[in-house]
Amino acid sequence: MRVMGSETEYGIHAPSAPGANATMMSARIIQAYATVTRQRAAGGAETRWDYTDEEPLHDARGWTMDKAAADPSQLTDQPPVLDAEAVALAYGRQDLELDGADESGSLLMNMVLGNGARLYVDHAHPEYSSPEVTNPRDAVAWDAAGDLVALATVRKVAADPSLPAINLYKNNTDSKSVSYGSHENYLMPRSVPFGDIIRGLTPFFISRQVICGAGKVGLGQDGSTPGYQISQRADFFEAEVGLETTIRRPIINTRDEPHATADKYRRLHVIIGDANLSQASNFLKFGTTAMVLSLIEAGQAPKIEVHEPVQALQAVSHDTTLTTTVRLLDGRRVTALELQWMYFEAAAKLAQETGVADSVTGDGHTHQVLSQWEATLTTLGTDPDAAASSVEWVAKKSLLEGYRNRDGLAWEDARLGLVDLQWSDIRPEKGLYYRMLSRDRMMRIVDDAHITRAVTEPPSDTRAYFRGRCVSSFGKDVVGASWDSVIFDVPGLGKLQRVPTREPLRGTKALTGALFDRHADAASFLAELLGQAPPAVRS
């Protein structure tokens, strides 16, 4: 069991309003979902994000960056500001009615959802941050739930004929030198030295893209060099280790923002992954990374050091034949597949020693991850094209090669870039990934019913259950929430009530489900939770 979660920034585009401000369009997306859910909190607005415990400039290597030296994009501890007048101007409408705007007229740019997730504007993109889960299968489900949330917002905006339609894409670059993130988060013990994490993860991340890259037309940050590569993000990384996420992007990110009991836990913030639509690629991304973290914690990670890691990362991405070798500091040259096999063998050995991989008595997930990992590496090593049903970059490449062969298209043909973009369109009737999924040409890890439930229901086995149930059950009395707290404003109590949730594995359905079921109002719920008399009987 490992607590994990995802963050997805969606590409955004208004075809009929090419000059529209992306931040303002993203705010419109958040507002649209507010009108879909009608989650009304105290004061008539939606449950807002609580920034109290955000510390984006703390570095895991033992220091804090001075705010004056930080790039503005790093200051995620401050709420974005965008007023209704600016949005109206952006859409060319002075009479724009903003359902969901607060009493000051400011447009909502942050929401806490009933499934425990966060939906907000981040760096001019709408972002969905999934609730905390404890296994890769659930990580796939609640990440995919974010795509349905995004789809609901697109449908809502499109239903208003007075507004320009907005399209959202689950990709990582506009092919004009701009990249936006798909991040992962993993809970780790703080006792693990950060140097061990760097050494254990760097070779793994360099090679991981071969099993979970999303594929991209064009080489280089602007995609101007003809070709096709494995990863959407590889060309945007410029450093081995660092605190930044939008400039000088590092392979290993050092942001030390645990969102949990700080002296006990570390939240490993992974920024190097691609945004995956393929369930199998997403499953391997989360599952294999969690297993490698277990190797690091046990002191059993392969002892490998890659010469010039950034260059190696990009060289691997640029070679879809999977034959490129990278140089290790001990003088060996190995392929990305060979690096992955080293990690697989070490992970399989540890899983066998600890018993978690047993298909009957194990944890129910490790065996599936190992089986899928081994099968994927074997297929990629013998017949890469045969991995098209599970590995996203292979599936997309197969589709693109079909167009190339049919129409005689060179890689620099703009039509292939449009196909690449259409792959990631989150609308099922438009997105090419969804077309292949509907024809059973893409592997499923979770069924549609599971994903649909995850849109509104929180995971039952983490604190996300408590957060989500508070929002869905007592939303009118919840004025704020974050990963590690929920804030109530209940009439009669006289002051805000902050309920801390610093233990990620508490606040579960098993621990709090009956408490929610016993109470129809926030006052009596808090009275029992906090051991206080309800307001009606207090002096």
C-alpha positions in Angstrom: 0.0 0.0 0.0 1.3 3.4 -1.0 -0.6 6.7 -1.0 -0.4 8.3 -4.4 -2.2 10.7 -6.7 -2.1 12.6 -10.0 -2.2 16.2 -11.2 -3.3 16.9 -14.8 -3.1 20.3 -16.5 -5.3 20.2 -19.6 -4.4 21.9 -22.9 -7.0 24.5 -23.6 -8.2 26.0 -26.9 -11.2 28.1 -28.1 -11.3 27.6 -31.9 -13.6 30.5 -32.6 -11.7 32.9 -30.2 -8.0 32.3 -30.9 -7.0 35.4 -29.1 -8.8 34.6 -25.9 -6.7 34.7 -22.7 -6.0 31.1 -21.5 -6.2 32.0 -17.8 -9.6 33.5 -18.3 -10.8 30.5 -20.4 -9.5 28.2 -17.7 -11.5 30.1 -15.1 -14.6 29.7 -17.2 -14.0 25.9 -17.1 -13.9 26.0 -13.3 -17.0 28.1 -13.2 -18.7 25.7 -15.6 -18.1 22.7 -13.3 -19.4 24.8 -10.3 -22.7 25.2 -12.1 -22.7 21.5 -13.0 -22.3 20.3 -9.4 -24.0 23.2 -7.6 -21.8 22.5 -4.6 -22.8 25.5 -2.4 -20.7 26.3 0.6 -21.2 28.9 3.4 -21.9 32.3 1.9 -23.3 30.9 -1.3 -20.0 30.1 -3.0 -18.2 26.8 -3.6 -15.8 25.1 -1.2 -12.5 27.0 -1.7 -9.0 25.9 -1.4 -7.2 26.6 1.9 -3.7 27.9 1.2 -2.5 28.0 4.8 -0.2 25.0 4.6 1.2 25.5 1.1 5.0 25.8 1.1 6.2 25.6 -2.5 9.7 27.0 -1.8 10.9 24.5 0.7 13.6 22.3 -0.8 14.1 18.6 0.1 17.8 19.2 0.2 17.5 21.2 3.3 16.8 24.9 2.5 14.1 27.3 1.5 14.3 29.5 -1.6 13.9 33.2 -1.1 10.6 34.3 -2.5 12.3 37.2 -4.2 14.4 34.8 -6.2 11.6 32.5 -7.2 9.9 32.5 -10.5 6.3 33.7 -10.1 5.0 30.4 -11.4 6.5 28.7 -8.3 4.3 30.7 -5.9 1.5 28.2 -5.7 0.7 29.3 -2.1 -1.2 32.3 -3.4 -4.7 32.1 -4.9 -5.0 33.4 -8.5 -7.0 36.6 -8.9 -9.3 37.2 -11.8 -12.3 39.4 -11.6 -15.6 39.1 -13.4 -15.0 42.3 -15.4 -11.8 41.0 -16.9 -13.5 37.8 -17.9 -16.4 39.6 -19.5 -13.9 41.7 -21.5 -12.0 38.6 -22.6 -15.2 37.3 -24.1 -16.3 40.6 -25.5 -19.4 40.7 -23.4 -20.0 43.3 -20.7 -23.3 41.6 -19.7 -21.8 38.2 -19.0 -23.5 36.6 -16.1 -21.1 34.5 -14.0 -23.0 31.8 -12.2 -20.9 30.7 -9.3 -19.1 34.1 -8.8 -18.8 35.1 -5.2 -20.4 38.2 -3.7 -17.5 40.4 -4.8 -18.0 39.4 -8.4 -14.7 37.5 -8.5 -14.8 34.4 -10.6 -14.1 31.0 -8.9 -10.7 29.6 -9.7 -10.6 26.8 -7.2 -13.0 24.1 -6.1 -12.8 21.1 -3.8 -14.9 18.3 -5.2 -17.2 15.7 -3.6 -14.8 13.0 -4.8 -12.0 14.5 -2.7 -10.2 16.1 -5.7 -9.2 19.7 -6.5 -10.2 21.5 -9.7 -8.5 24.9 -10.2 -6.6 27.2 -12.5 -2.9 26.6 -12.6 -0.4 28.4 -14.9 -3.2 29.3 -17.4 -4.5 25.8 -17.6 -7.4 24.0 -15.8 -5.9 21.4 -13.5 -7.5 18.4 -11.9 -5.7 17.0 -8.9 -7.0 13.6 -8.0 -7.8 12.5 -4.5 -5.3 10.3 -2.6 -5.5 6.6 -3.4 -3.6 3.6 -2.2 -2.9 1.5 -5.3 -2.3 2.0 -9.0 -5.6 0.6 -10.1 -7.4 3.3 -8.1 -4.9 5.8 -9.4 -6.0 5.0 -12.9 -9.7 5.3 -12.0 -9.6 8.6 -10.2 -7.2 10.1 -12.8 -9.7 9.0 -15.6 -12.5 10.6 -13.5 -10.7 13.9 -14.0 -11.2 13.4 -17.8 -15.0 13.1 -17.2 -14.9 16.2 -15.0 -13.1 18.0 -17.8 -15.6 16.7 -20.4 -18.6 17.9 -18.3 -17.1 21.4 -18.3 -16.7 21.4 -22.1 -20.3 20.2 -22.5 -21.5 22.9 -20.2 -19.7 25.7 -22.0 -20.8 24.4 -25.4 -24.4 24.5 -24.2 -24.3 28.3 -24.0 -24.6 29.6 -27.6 -23.4 33.1 -26.4 -20.0 31.8 -25.4 -17.2 30.5 -27.6 -16.8 26.7 -27.3 -13.7 25.5 -25.4 -11.8 22.3 -26.2 -9.6 20.5 -23.6 -6.8 18.1 -24.5 -5.0 15.6 -22.3 -1.6 16.3 -23.6 1.6 18.1 -22.5 2.6 20.6 -25.2 1.2 23.0 -27.7 4.1 22.3 -30.1 5.0 26.0 -29.9 7.7 25.6 -27.2 5.1 25.5 -24.3 4.7 22.5 -22.0 2.2 21.9 -19.2 2.4 19.3 -16.6 1.2 15.9 -15.7 2.5 15.3 -12.2 2.4 12.3 -9.8 2.7 12.3 -6.0 3.8 9.5 -3.7 4.0 9.3 0.0 7.3 8.2 1.5 8.9 8.1 4.9 10.9 11.2 5.6 13.6 8.9 7.1 14.7 7.9 3.5 17.7 10.1 2.6 16.9 12.3 -0.4 20.2 11.4 -2.0 19.1 7.8 -2.1 15.9 8.9 -3.9 17.8 10.8 -6.5 20.2 7.9 -7.2 17.5 5.3 -7.3 15.0 7.2 -9.4 17.1 9.0 -12.0 17.9 5.9 -14.2 14.4 4.7 -13.8 12.8 7.9 -14.9 15.2 8.1 -17.9 14.0 4.7 -19.1 10.4 4.7 -17.8 9.1 6.5 -20.8 9.4 3.4 -23.0 6.5 1.8 -21.1 4.3 4.9 -20.4 5.3 7.7 -22.8 2.3 9.3 -24.6 4.1 9.9 -27.9 4.6 13.1 -29.8 4.9 14.3 -33.4 8.1 16.4 -33.8 11.4 16.7 -32.0 12.5 19.6 -29.9 10.4 21.9 -27.7 8.7 23.5 -30.7 8.4 20.2 -32.5 10.0 21.7 -35.6 12.5 18.9 -36.2 10.6 16.2 -38.2 10.0 12.9 -36.6 8.1 11.1 -33.9 9.3 10.5 -30.3 8.3 8.5 -27.3 7.6 11.2 -24.7 5.6 14.4 -24.8 7.8 15.9 -22.0 11.4 14.7 -22.5 12.5 17.7 -24.6 11.4 20.2 -21.9 13.8 18.9 -19.2 17.0 20.8 -18.6 18.3 19.8 -15.2 19.0 16.7 -13.2 17.7 17.9 -9.8 15.9 21.1 -8.8 13.0 22.9 -7.2 11.4 24.4 -10.3 8.5 22.9 -12.2 7.9 25.3 -15.1 11.4 26.6 -15.9 14.7 24.7 -15.8 12.6 21.5 -15.3 14.5 18.8 -13.4 14.3 15.0 -13.7 14.0 14.9 -9.9 11.9 17.6 -8.3 12.9 18.7 -4.8 9.7 20.5 -3.7 9.3 19.6 0.0 5.6 20.1 0.6 4.4 17.0 2.5 0.7 17.9 2.9 0.9 15.5 5.9 2.7 15.2 9.2 6.0 16.8 8.2 8.5 15.0 10.4 7.0 11.6 9.5 6.3 11.9 5.7 7.7 13.2 2.5 5.5 13.8 -0.6 7.6 12.9 -3.6 6.5 15.3 -6.3 7.2 13.7 -9.8 7.0 16.1 -12.7 8.6 14.0 -15.5 5.6 11.9 -16.6 3.4 12.3 -19.6 -0.4 12.7 -19.4 -1.8 9.3 -20.3 -5.1 8.4 -21.7 -4.1 4.8 -22.0 -5.2 3.0 -18.9 -2.4 0.4 -19.2 0.3 3.1 -19.5 -1.1 4.9 -16.5 -1.3 1.7 -14.5 2.4 0.9 -15.2 3.4 4.5 -14.6 2.0 4.5 -11.1 2.6 0.8 -10.3 6.2 0.6 -11.3 7.2 3.9 -9.7 5.6 2.8 -6.4 7.6 -0.5 -6.6 10.9 1.3 -7.3 10.2 3.6 -4.2 9.9 0.4 -2.2 13.2 -0.7 -3.6 14.8 2.6 -2.5 13.3 2.4 1.0 14.6 -1.2 1.4 18.1 -0.2 0.1 17.7 -2.6 -2.8 17.5 -0.3 -5.8 19.9 -1.1 -8.7 23.2 0.6 -8.3 23.2 2.5 -11.6 24.4 6.0 -12.5 23.8 7.4 -16.0 26.3 9.8 -17.6 24.6 13.1 -18.6 21.1 12.1 -17.5 19.3 15.0 -19.4 20.9 14.1 -22.7 20.2 10.4 -22.1 16.5 11.2 -21.3 16.1 12.9 -24.6 18.1 10.4 -26.6 15.8 7.6 -25.4 12.7 9.6 -26.3 14.0 10.3 -29.8 14.5 6.7 -30.7 11.4 4.6 -31.3 13.5 1.6 -32.3 14.5 1.3 -28.7 18.1 0.5 -29.7 19.8 3.7 -28.5 22.2 3.1 -25.6 23.1 5.4 -22.8 26.4 5.4 -21.1 26.7 4.5 -17.4 29.4 5.9 -15.2 30.9 2.5 -14.9 31.6 2.5 -18.6 28.7 0.2 -19.7 26.3 1.2 -22.5 22.7 -0.1 -22.0 19.4 0.5 -23.7 16.3 1.9 -21.9 14.8 -1.6 -22.0 17.8 -3.1 -20.3 17.6 -0.4 -17.6 13.9 -1.3 -17.1 14.7 -5.0 -16.9 17.2 -4.3 -14.1 14.5 -2.5 -12.1 12.0 -5.2 -12.9 14.2 -8.0 -11.6 15.1 -6.1 -8.5 11.4 -5.3 -7.8 10.3 -8.9 -8.5 12.9 -10.2 -6.1 11.9 -7.8 -3.3 8.2 -8.6 -3.9 8.9 -12.3 -3.6 10.9 -11.8 -0.4 8.1 -9.8 1.2 5.3 -11.9 -0.1 3.3 -9.0 -1.6 3.5 -10.5 -5.1 1.6 -13.7 -4.3 -1.5 -13.8 -6.5 -3.5 -15.3 -3.7 -2.1 -14.0 -0.4 -0.4 -10.8 -1.7 -1.7 -7.3 -1.7 -3.8 -7.8 -4.8 -1.9 -5.2 -6.9 1.8 -6.0 -7.0 1.3 -9.3 -8.9 -0.7 -7.5 -11.6 1.9 -4.7 -11.9 4.7 -7.2 -12.2 2.9 -9.3 -14.7 2.0 -6.3 -16.9 5.5 -4.8 -16.5 7.2 -8.1 -17.6 4.8 -8.6 -20.5 5.2 -5.1 -21.7 9.0 -5.2 -21.6 9.0 -8.6 -23.4 6.8 -7.4 -26.2 8.7 -4.1 -26.6 11.9 -6.2 -26.9 10.6 -8.6 -29.5 7.9 -6.9 -31.5 7.2 -3.3 -30.3 4.3 -2.8 -32.7 2.4 -5.6 -30.8 2.3 -3.4 -27.7 -0.1 -1.0 -29.4 -3.0 -2.0 -27.3 -1.3 -1.1 -24.0 1.6 1.3 -24.6 0.3 4.7 -25.6 3.2 6.0 -27.7 3.1 2.7 -29.7 -0.7 3.0 -30.2 -0.4 6.6 -31.4 2.6 5.8 -33.7 0.6 2.9 -35.2 -2.3 5.2 -36.0 0.0 7.9 -37.4 1.9 5.4 -39.6 -1.5 4.3 -41.0 -2.1 7.9 -42.2 1.5 8.2 -43.5 1.2 5.0 -45.5 -2.2 5.8 -46.9 -1.6 9.4 -47.9 2.2 9.4 -48.4 2.8 11.9 -45.6 6.2 13.0 -44.3 6.6 13.5 -40.6 6.7 17.3 -41.1 3.3 17.3 -42.7 1.0 19.5 -40.5 -1.8 17.0 -40.8 0.0 14.6 -38.6 0.3 17.2 -35.9 -3.4 17.6 -36.1 -3.9 13.9 -35.7 -1.6 14.0 -32.7 -3.8 16.7 -31.2 -7.0 14.9 -31.9 -5.7 11.8 -30.2 -5.8 13.8 -26.9 -9.2 15.5 -27.3 -11.3 14.5 -24.3 -14.5 14.5 -26.2 -15.3 10.8 -27.0 -16.9 11.7 -30.3 -13.7 13.6 -31.4 -10.8 12.0 -29.6 -8.9 9.3 -31.5 -7.9 7.5 -28.3 -11.5 7.1 -27.4 -12.4 5.9 -30.9 -9.8 3.1 -30.5 -11.0 2.4 -27.0 -14.6 2.0 -28.2 -13.3 -0.6 -30.8 -11.5 -2.6 -28.0 -8.1 -1.7 -29.5 -6.9 -0.2 -26.1 -6.5 -2.3 -22.9 -8.8 -1.4 -20.0 -7.6 -1.7 -16.4 -10.9 -0.4 -14.9 -14.4 -0.4 -16.3 -16.5 2.7 -17.2 -18.7 2.2 -14.2 -15.8 2.4 -11.8 -14.6 5.6 -13.5 -18.1 7.1 -13.4 -18.5 6.4 -9.7 -15.1 8.0 -9.1 -16.4 11.3 -10.5 -18.6 11.8 -7.5 -17.4 9.3 -4.9 -14.1 9.6 -3.0 -11.8 6.7 -2.4 -12.8 4.8 0.7 -9.4 4.1 2.1 -7.7 7.5 2.5 -8.4 10.8 4.1 -9.9 11.8 0.8 -13.1 10.0 1.9 -13.4 12.5 4.9 -12.8 15.5 2.7 -15.1 14.4 -0.1 -17.9 13.4 2.3 -17.6 16.8 4.1 -18.1 18.6 0.8 -20.9 16.5 -0.5 -22.8 16.2 2.9 -22.2 19.5 4.5 -21.0 21.7 1.6 -23.0 24.8 2.7 -21.0 24.8 6.0 -17.6 24.1 4.6 -15.7 27.3 3.7 -12.4 25.8 2.8 -10.4 22.6 2.5 -6.9 21.4 1.5 -5.1 18.1 1.5 -4.6 18.3 5.2 -7.6 20.1 6.6 -11.3 20.9 6.3 -12.7 24.2 7.6 -16.3 24.6 8.8 -18.3 27.8 9.4 -21.3 26.6 11.4 -23.8 29.1 12.8 -23.7 29.2 16.5 -20.1 28.1 17.0 -18.7 31.6 16.9 -15.5 30.8 15.0 -14.3 28.7 12.2 -13.6 25.1 13.0 -10.5 23.6 11.3 -10.4 19.8 11.3 -6.9 18.6 10.6 -6.3 15.6 8.4 -2.5 15.2 8.5 -2.6 11.4 8.5 -3.3 10.3 4.9 -4.6 6.9 6.0 -7.1 8.2 8.5 -10.4 9.7 7.8 -11.3 6.6 5.8 -14.8 5.1 5.3 -14.0 2.4 7.9 -13.2 5.1 10.5 -15.7 7.8 9.7 -18.4 6.4 7.4 -20.8 5.6 10.3 -20.2 9.1 11.7 -21.4 10.7 8.5 -24.3 8.4 8.3 -25.5 9.4 11.9 -25.6 13.1 11.2 -27.7 15.2 8.8 -26.2 18.6 9.8 -22.7 19.9 10.2 -23.3 21.1 13.8 -24.1 17.7 15.3 -21.4 16.1 13.1 -18.7 18.4 14.4 -20.0 18.1 18.0 -19.5 14.3 18.0 -16.2 14.5 16.0 -14.7 17.1 18.3 -16.3 15.9 21.5 -18.3 19.1 22.0 -21.9 19.9 22.8 -23.8 21.0 19.7 -24.5 24.7 19.4 -28.2 24.4 20.4 -27.4 23.2 23.9 -24.2 25.2 24.6 -24.3 28.3 26.8 
